[in-house]
Amino acid sequence: MSQRRVPAETTVAVLMGGWSAEREVSLASGEGCAAALRRAGFNVVPVDVKRETIVSVLQEMRPDVAFNALHGKWGEDGCCAAILETLQIPYTHSGVLASSLAMHKEKSKAIFHAAGIPVAESRLVELEAAAADHPMQPPYVVKPVSEGSSVGVHIVMSRANGPAAMILEQRHIFGSHAMVERFVPGKELTCAVMGDVALGVIDIVSKSSAWYDYEAKYSPGGSQHILPAEIPHGIYRKCQQYALMAHQALGCRGVSRADFRYDDSVEGGELILLEVNTQPGMTGTSLVPELAAHAGHSYEDLVTWMVNDASVDR
């Protein structure tokens, strides 16, 4: 993971907030990263990103590096990266194409499948059709095709009389289509990639719900993180292998995080890659700082590494 070295007096604009459904999470990530960067000695300027002003703000500021702490649409899907590429401001995380592909769950799954990484069967269904009748045999998951942080995710179990009709009330999140995916029971596992190295594997045990939903992710005490995950050694290694393969197949840069489901109730176990997050959370309860610490990198070391890794033409 060799890098150029950025002087400590470097001005880092921490881009946070934005206008996606994940605004509050992004603000928490950005505040945590900004504080860690200050402790590391950088000149930090927090920027609450607004659609109408972000370009002019960056043009006037001309920071040495933009630390992208945005989550969700417009921040995580390549749009922000495109602005920074156009302005030629070095930035953290993945570039335009990798970010866009990773954000679109169905397109990224096609890439994972082509790379030999196991994924769950899924399809795109018009929103009205998904709400009117079972698009596939339950149990299955209904989720927006381009959102993160479990926003808009519904699990339809075998006992359900019908699918999650409430998705029609979330049209602003889903758009015209929903992704319907076979539900894989078992453990919720995650593995981060830092540069070209896969870090450890966490087993996430939700305490607030039956699965790792928004509340479990971001509420203090909402989940228990078992690190290293207490799973067979071969499965642990496969998580790391698949996380790195997915990172490389998408063309990711910097830090990413891959989420898995592991069903140990079937013979040999079934390990499925759900998605790759190119802008993983960096809050006080987030997984990537915890995985980095397990590998010997403090929060300050992690964000410093990300600033050193920043570039254009990503």
C-alpha positions in Angstrom: 0.0 0.0 0.0 2.7 2.5 -1.0 1.5 6.1 -1.2 2.7 9.6 -1.8 3.1 11.5 1.4 0.9 14.6 1.9 2.3 17.3 4.2 0.6 17.8 7.5 -0.3 21.4 6.7 -2.4 20.2 3.8 -5.9 21.7 3.7 -8.5 18.9 3.6 -12.1 19.7 2.8 -14.3 17.1 4.5 -17.5 16.8 2.3 -20.4 15.7 4.4 -24.2 16.0 4.7 -25.6 16.3 1.2 -29.2 15.8 0.4 -29.6 12.0 0.2 -31.7 9.8 2.5 -28.4 9.2 4.4 -27.7 12.9 5.2 -27.6 12.4 9.0 -25.3 9.4 8.8 -23.0 11.4 6.5 -22.8 14.3 8.9 -21.8 11.9 11.7 -19.2 10.3 9.5 -17.8 13.7 8.4 -17.6 15.0 11.9 -15.7 11.9 13.1 -13.3 12.1 10.2 -12.8 15.8 10.5 -11.9 15.4 14.2 -9.5 12.6 13.5 -7.8 14.6 10.7 -7.4 17.6 13.0 -5.7 15.3 15.6 -3.4 14.1 12.8 -2.3 17.7 12.2 -4.2 18.5 9.0 -5.9 21.9 8.3 -9.5 20.7 8.1 -12.4 22.6 6.6 -15.9 20.9 7.0 -18.2 21.4 4.1 -21.9 20.7 4.4 -22.6 19.9 0.7 -25.5 21.8 -0.9 -26.6 21.1 -4.5 -26.7 24.8 -5.5 -23.3 25.8 -4.1 -20.9 22.9 -3.9 -19.1 23.7 -7.2 -18.6 27.4 -6.4 -17.5 26.5 -2.8 -14.8 24.1 -4.0 -13.7 26.5 -6.8 -13.2 29.3 -4.3 -11.6 27.1 -1.6 -9.4 25.0 -3.8 -8.5 22.5 -1.1 -5.4 20.3 -1.5 -7.6 17.2 -0.9 -11.3 16.6 -0.7 -12.3 13.9 1.8 -15.5 12.4 0.6 -17.6 11.5 3.6 -20.9 11.7 1.7 -23.3 8.7 1.7 -26.1 7.7 -0.6 -27.2 9.2 -4.0 -25.1 12.1 -5.4 -22.3 11.5 -2.9 -21.6 7.8 -3.3 -22.8 7.1 -6.8 -20.0 8.9 -8.7 -21.7 12.3 -9.0 -19.4 13.9 -6.4 -16.4 12.2 -7.8 -17.3 13.6 -11.2 -17.3 17.2 -9.8 -13.9 16.6 -8.2 -12.5 15.1 -11.4 -13.8 18.1 -13.4 -12.2 20.6 -10.9 -9.1 18.4 -10.7 -9.1 18.3 -6.9 -7.6 15.1 -5.5 -10.1 13.1 -3.5 -10.5 10.0 -1.4 -12.4 6.8 -2.2 -13.4 5.4 -5.5 -13.7 7.1 -8.9 -16.7 7.8 -11.0 -17.2 4.5 -12.7 -16.5 2.2 -9.7 -18.7 4.4 -7.5 -21.6 4.3 -10.0 -21.4 0.6 -10.6 -21.2 -0.3 -6.9 -24.2 1.9 -6.1 -26.4 0.1 -8.6 -26.9 -3.2 -6.8 -28.1 -5.2 -9.9 -25.3 -4.0 -12.2 -22.7 -4.7 -9.6 -24.0 -8.2 -8.9 -23.6 -9.0 -12.6 -19.9 -7.9 -12.3 -19.5 -10.0 -9.2 -21.1 -13.0 -10.8 -18.8 -12.7 -13.8 -15.8 -12.5 -11.5 -16.8 -15.8 -9.9 -18.1 -14.4 -6.6 -21.4 -16.0 -5.4 -24.4 -13.8 -5.2 -28.1 -14.4 -4.4 -30.6 -14.6 -7.3 -32.4 -11.3 -7.9 -34.4 -9.3 -10.4 -35.6 -5.8 -11.0 -39.4 -5.4 -10.7 -41.7 -2.5 -11.3 -42.6 -1.0 -8.0 -46.4 -1.5 -8.5 -45.8 -5.1 -9.4 -43.6 -5.7 -6.4 -46.3 -4.3 -4.1 -49.2 -6.2 -5.8 -48.0 -9.7 -5.7 -45.0 -11.9 -4.7 -42.4 -11.4 -7.4 -40.6 -14.6 -6.3 -41.2 -17.3 -3.8 -40.8 -16.1 -0.2 -38.7 -15.5 1.7 -37.2 -12.7 -0.2 -35.9 -9.1 0.3 -37.2 -6.0 -1.4 -34.7 -3.1 -1.6 -34.0 0.0 -3.6 -31.6 -0.7 -6.3 -29.4 2.4 -5.6 -29.5 3.2 -1.8 -27.3 2.3 1.1 -27.5 2.0 4.9 -30.4 -0.4 4.6 -32.7 2.5 3.6 -36.0 1.1 2.3 -35.1 -2.6 2.8 -38.0 -4.9 3.6 -37.8 -8.7 4.3 -40.9 -10.7 3.1 -41.0 -14.0 5.1 -42.6 -17.2 4.1 -45.7 -16.6 6.3 -46.5 -13.2 4.7 -49.8 -12.9 2.9 -48.2 -10.5 0.4 -45.1 -8.4 -0.3 -44.3 -5.1 1.5 -47.0 -2.9 0.2 -45.5 0.0 2.1 -42.9 0.4 -0.6 -45.4 2.4 -2.6 -45.2 5.0 0.2 -41.4 5.1 -0.3 -41.5 5.8 -4.0 -39.1 8.8 -3.4 -36.5 6.2 -2.3 -37.2 3.4 -4.7 -38.0 5.2 -8.0 -39.8 3.2 -10.6 -38.3 -0.2 -9.8 -37.4 -2.3 -6.8 -34.8 -5.1 -6.5 -36.2 -8.4 -5.3 -33.6 -10.8 -4.0 -33.7 -14.3 -2.5 -33.3 -14.1 1.3 -30.3 -15.8 2.6 -30.6 -16.6 6.3 -27.7 -16.8 8.7 -24.9 -14.6 9.8 -24.3 -11.0 8.7 -20.6 -10.7 7.9 -18.5 -7.8 6.6 -14.9 -7.3 5.4 -13.1 -4.1 4.5 -10.5 -3.5 1.9 -7.8 -0.9 2.4 -5.8 -0.3 -0.8 -4.9 -3.8 -2.0 -5.3 -5.6 1.4 -8.4 -7.3 2.8 -8.7 -6.6 6.6 -10.5 -8.8 9.1 -14.1 -10.1 9.1 -16.8 -9.0 11.5 -19.9 -11.0 12.5 -22.6 -8.4 13.1 -25.3 -9.5 15.6 -28.3 -7.1 15.7 -29.7 -6.4 19.1 -32.6 -4.1 18.1 -34.2 -6.1 15.3 -34.1 -9.5 13.5 -31.6 -8.2 11.0 -29.0 -5.4 10.6 -31.3 -2.6 9.7 -30.8 1.2 9.9 -31.4 1.4 13.6 -29.0 -1.5 14.4 -26.3 0.2 12.3 -26.4 3.6 13.8 -27.9 3.4 17.3 -25.4 3.0 20.1 -25.6 -0.5 21.3 -27.9 -1.5 18.4 -25.6 -4.3 17.4 -22.7 -6.4 18.6 -19.6 -6.7 16.5 -17.7 -10.0 16.9 -14.1 -9.5 15.6 -12.6 -11.7 14.5 -15.8 -13.5 13.4 -16.2 -16.9 14.9 -16.7 -18.8 11.7 -14.7 -21.6 10.0 -11.3 -20.6 8.9 -12.0 -21.4 5.3 -15.1 -19.2 5.3 -13.2 -16.4 6.9 -10.5 -16.6 4.2 -13.2 -16.7 1.5 -14.8 -13.5 2.8 -11.4 -11.8 2.6 -10.8 -13.2 -0.9 -14.2 -12.2 -2.2 -14.0 -8.7 -0.7 -10.7 -8.1 -2.5 -11.9 -9.7 -5.7 -15.1 -7.5 -5.7 -13.1 -4.3 -4.9 -10.8 -5.0 -7.9 -13.6 -6.2 -10.2 -15.4 -2.9 -9.7 -12.2 -0.9 -10.0 -12.5 0.6 -6.4 -9.9 2.8 -4.9 -9.0 3.6 -1.3 -11.3 1.9 1.2 -14.3 -0.2 0.5 -16.4 -2.6 2.6 -18.1 -5.8 1.4 -21.2 -7.2 3.1 -22.0 -11.0 3.1 -24.6 -13.5 4.4 -23.4 -16.8 5.6 -25.9 -19.7 6.1 -24.2 -22.4 8.1 -27.4 -24.5 8.3 -26.8 -26.0 4.8 -24.1 -28.6 4.2 -20.7 -26.9 3.6 -22.3 -23.5 4.3 -23.5 -20.9 1.8 -21.5 -17.6 1.6 -23.2 -14.9 -0.5 -21.8 -11.4 -1.3 -24.6 -8.8 -0.9 -22.9 -5.6 -2.0 -19.8 -3.4 -1.9 -19.9 0.0 -0.2 -17.5 2.5 -1.7 -18.3 5.1 0.9 -18.5 3.0 4.1 -19.7 4.6 7.3 -17.0 6.3 9.5 -19.1 7.1 12.6 -18.3 6.1 16.2 -20.2 2.8 15.7 -19.0 2.1 12.1 -17.3 -1.1 11.0 -14.3 0.2 8.9 -12.6 2.1 11.7 -13.1 -1.0 13.9 -11.6 -3.3 11.3 -8.7 -0.9 10.7 -8.0 -0.8 14.5 -8.0 -4.6 14.5 -5.3 -4.5 11.8 -3.2 -2.0 13.9 -4.3 1.3 12.3 -5.8 3.9 14.6 -8.6 6.2 13.4 -6.0 8.9 12.8 -3.8 6.5 10.9 -6.8 5.4 8.8 -7.9 8.9 7.7 -4.3 9.9 7.1 -3.8 6.9 4.9 -6.9 7.9 3.0 -5.7 11.5 2.5 -2.3 10.2 1.3 -4.1 7.9 -1.1 -6.2 10.8 -2.6 -5.8 11.6 -6.3 -7.6 12.4 -9.5 -8.1 10.2 -12.5 -9.4 7.4 -10.2 
